[in-house]
Amino acid sequence: MQTRGADARGVVVIDDQTPESTLDTMGQAGVRGIRLNLATAGVTDPAVARHRFQAAAERMQRRGWHIQINTTLPIIAALRDLVAASPVLVVFDHFGGAKSALGLQQPGFADLVELVRSGKAYVKISAAYRVTAQAPDYADVVPLAQALITANADRVVWGTDWPHPTGTPPGGKATDVTPLLQIDDGLLLNQLPVWTPDAAIRHKILVENPARLYGF
């Protein structure tokens, strides 16, 4: 990020031991948020998720950074009241962990939609291949994407999830190098006009919203 210059933006994973001076340096380089990898860490206990979120929100409030959360819909439901009252913005990764096969009525999806509608949370309509196995056009993702965009097009951002990591294999170490998923990013992007045919809304999702969220 320092090499790229003033237009670089980042979201980082930290822990309780990360000193404020390090965050200062990261902020100067363009970091604008932290990521809670709840799903990656296997956090399914709502009490643990709430504690981690509250600690992160308290720390990020002083900086005005947002909190990006990789989690599941049940955890989002458990965090709904905290997110609604949060002093910092929240960004939910990858459709909030929704699964297209379970449809619009799956538990927790209504909570995600309401948080987006209220403006308290952004959602990334990213990594459609993590939502469904129906490649390459991910047709059953359409209702989920449209529901979130309709709720509040000002709180939706797009992403590929490049370079498409597979995650740490069972029994593996975080430092293990695993093969990347072979995903066609062009095909991913080509789905956005299907999800929202309105060019003005696509401009919001691809340009205006990330510019506001990341401070370009």
N, C-alpha and C positions, 0 to 999 in steps of 0.2 A: 504493500500500500504506500509506503514512503517513497518507493521508486516510481510508482505511477504518478503520484502527485496529488494536487488538490481535489481532483474529481473522483478519487477512490473512496469507497464506502465499505464498511464491514460490520459484521455482527459476530461477537466472540463468545466462546465458552470460558467461563472463569469459575473459581471456587471461593470459598470463604477466606482463603489465604492470599488471594490476589491483592497486592497492595494498591492503595489509591494512586500512588505515583505511577504504577504501571498503567492503570486506567487513564490517567492524565495523558500519558504518551500515546496510548491507543486512540484517545479522543482527538489528539492533534493530528494523527494519521488519517482520521476519517471514520473511526468506529462510532456507530450511533445506537448500538443496542447490544444486549446479551441474549444468549440462547439457553433455555432450559431444556436439556435433552431428556425429558421424562420418559418418553417411549423407548429411546435408545438405551437408557439405564434400567429399563424394566420396572419403572415406578407405576404401580397400579393402586397403591394405597392413597385414598383421597386425603388423609391426614398428612401424609408426607408431602404430597403435592401442594397442599395449602401452605404448609410451613415454608417450603422452598420458595413458593411464589411470594409470600408476604415478606420474607427476608430480601428477596431480589427487588421487590417494589420499593421497599424502604431505602435500599442502597441506590437504586437508579433514580429515585425522585430528585436527589440532589444534583444529578447530572442532566436530567431531562432526556435520558435515553429510554428506548422502549425495551420491552421484554418479548422475545420471540420464543414460542413454546412448541416443541414437537411432542405431541401427546395423542390421546385417544378421546373420543366423544364422551365416555363416562367421566373422565377426569375433567373435561371442559364443563360438564354439568355440575360437577362438584366444586369447581372454581367460579361458577357464574357470578355469585354475589360479590366475591373479591374482585373479579375483573370489572364488574359494573361500578364498583366504588374505588377502583385503582387510581392512584395519583399519576400513573404513567400509562402510556398506550401499550396495548398488547397485540402481538401478531401471532396468529395460529398458522402453523405450517401445514402444507399438503392437505387442504380441504378439512383440516381439523382431525385427520385420521378417519374420516368417514369411509365407508365401503359401499360402492355403488350397488352391489348385489342386495344390500339391505334396504335400499330405497330412501325416500324422503322421511319416512316415519321411524327410522332407526333411532333408538334412544340416544339423546344428547344432541341430535342434529338441530332440533328446534332451538336448543339453548345457544348453539353456535350462531344460528341465523339471527336470533334476537340480539346477541352481543354485537354482531356486525351491523344490524339495523340501527341500533342505538348509537353507533359511532364510537363505542368504547374499545372495539377490537377491529383489527384488520384480519383478513384471511388470505393466505396465498393459495391461489388455484394453480398449484404446482405439482409436478410429478404425478400426472394422471395415471401413470403405469403402476403407482403404489395404491391406487384406489380401485383399480379393476385389472383383470387379466385379459380383457377384450381388446388386445392390440390388433392393428396399429391405429384404429380411429377412436377407440375408447368410447364407443357410442353410448354406453350406459352411464357415463359420467355426466352427460348433458343435463339431466334434471338437477343434479347436485350443483353444478356450476351455475346454471340459470337461477336457481333458488338463491344462491349467495349474491350474485350480481344484482338480481331484482331487489334484494333486501336493502342494499346500499352500495351502489357502484363506486362511491367515493372511498370505500374501505376494502377494496379488492386489489391485489397486486398479482402479477403473473411471474412464474419462474420455471426453469427446466429441471432443477435439481442436479444439473451437471456438476461433476463428472459421473453422476449416477452410482454412488457407492452401494455395495451390497450389505455393508455393516459388518460387525465382528461376528464370525461364525460361532456357533455354540461350543463352549469350552476353549475358545480362542482368547488371545490377548488383544487389547486395544491397539497395540503397535503392529499387529499382524497386517501384512499387505494382502488384500483379497482382490480377485478380479472384479473389474467394473462391469456393470450391466451395459449391454450394447443397445442404446436407445437412440432413435433418430430424433434429434432436437427440432429439425424442420417440420417433421410430422406433428410433433407436440404443438408447435406454434400454429400450425395450420388448423388446429382444432378451435383456436380462440374465436375466429369468425363464425364458427358453428355455434359456439356457446353464446356469443353476443354479436349479431349481425350489424349492430349500430357502430359505425366507425368512430363516432364521438365518444362512446363508452369505451371502446378499445383504446382510444388515446388516453383516457383517464387511467385505465388499468396499466398501460405500458409506460406512460410518461408522467402524467400529472400526479398520480397517487404516490409512486415511488419517489418523485422529486420532493413531495411534501414530507413523506415519512422519513426519508434518509437525509433531507436537507441539502439537496443538490443546488 
